[in-house]
Amino acid sequence: MTAQHTPGPWAVYQPTDRAGNFSSQRPEIVAGDTVIAELRWNGNSEPHVAANAALIARAPDLLAENGRLREALAQVIGARELGHAQGIAQAALAEKE
């Protein structure tokens, strides 16, 4: 059985204080009311943590786009191989004539 990820969309939740400043709490990646991940500061600056959180939150969208690109690539490769096979068949038929 293959594990499935929590369906998107995912979002970054960063607690703020009453003045709108980021609080010292860790940013979370959430899907609705479900917490997907909690980021740790680990000495990184706030912009680095925010960028990491934004990237993680895009994971479901990136996974879906990866699938679409793989399908498109398979169609291109398949069309190229089909065209090559048709060319070989046409050349073989031309030789018989």
C-alpha positions in Angstrom: 0.0 0.0 0.0 1.4 3.4 -1.0 1.1 6.3 1.5 -0.7 9.3 0.2 0.1 12.9 1.2 -2.5 15.2 2.7 -4.4 16.8 -0.2 -3.7 20.4 -0.9 -4.0 23.2 -0.9 -1.3 23.7 1.7 -0.6 27.1 3.3 1.8 28.8 5.6 0.5 29.8 8.9 2.7 32.2 10.8 1.4 33.4 14.1 1.7 37.2 14.7 1.3 39.4 17.7 -1.3 42.1 18.0 0.9 44.6 16.2 1.2 42.2 13.2 4.8 41.2 13.9 5.8 37.6 13.5 5.7 35.9 16.9 8.4 33.7 18.2 6.2 30.7 17.5 7.3 28.4 14.6 5.6 28.8 11.3 3.3 25.9 10.3 2.3 24.3 7.0 -1.4 23.6 7.2 -4.1 22.1 5.1 -7.3 23.5 6.5 -7.2 22.6 10.2 -4.5 19.9 9.7 -1.0 20.8 10.6 1.3 19.2 8.0 4.6 20.5 9.4 6.1 22.8 11.9 9.3 24.6 10.9 12.2 25.1 13.3 14.5 28.2 13.2 17.7 26.3 13.7 19.8 29.5 13.4 18.3 30.5 10.1 17.1 34.0 9.6 13.4 34.8 9.3 13.5 35.3 5.5 15.1 31.8 5.1 12.5 30.2 7.3 9.7 32.0 5.4 11.1 30.9 2.0 11.4 27.3 3.2 7.9 27.4 4.5 6.6 28.8 1.2 8.4 26.1 -0.8 7.1 23.3 1.4 3.5 24.7 1.1 3.8 24.4 -2.7 4.6 20.7 -2.5 1.2 19.4 -3.7 1.1 21.9 -6.6 4.7 21.0 -7.6 3.8 17.2 -7.4 0.8 17.7 -9.6 2.8 19.8 -12.1 5.5 17.1 -12.2 2.8 14.6 -13.2 1.5 16.8 -16.0 5.0 17.4 -17.3 5.8 13.7 -17.3 2.6 12.9 -19.2 3.4 15.6 -21.8 6.9 14.3 -22.2 5.7 10.8 -22.6 3.4 12.0 -25.4 6.2 13.8 -27.1 8.5 10.8 -26.9 5.7 8.5 -28.0 4.9 10.7 -31.0 8.6 10.9 -32.0 8.9 7.1 -31.8 5.7 6.7 -33.7 6.9 9.1 -36.4 10.2 7.2 -36.6 8.4 3.8 -36.9 6.1 5.2 -39.6 9.2 6.5 -41.6 10.8 3.1 -41.4 7.5 1.4 -42.6 7.1 3.9 -45.5 10.7 3.3 -46.6 10.2 -0.4 -46.5 7.1 -0.1 -48.6 8.9 2.1 -51.0 11.6 -0.5 -51.5 9.0 -3.1 -52.4 7.5 -1.0 -55.1 
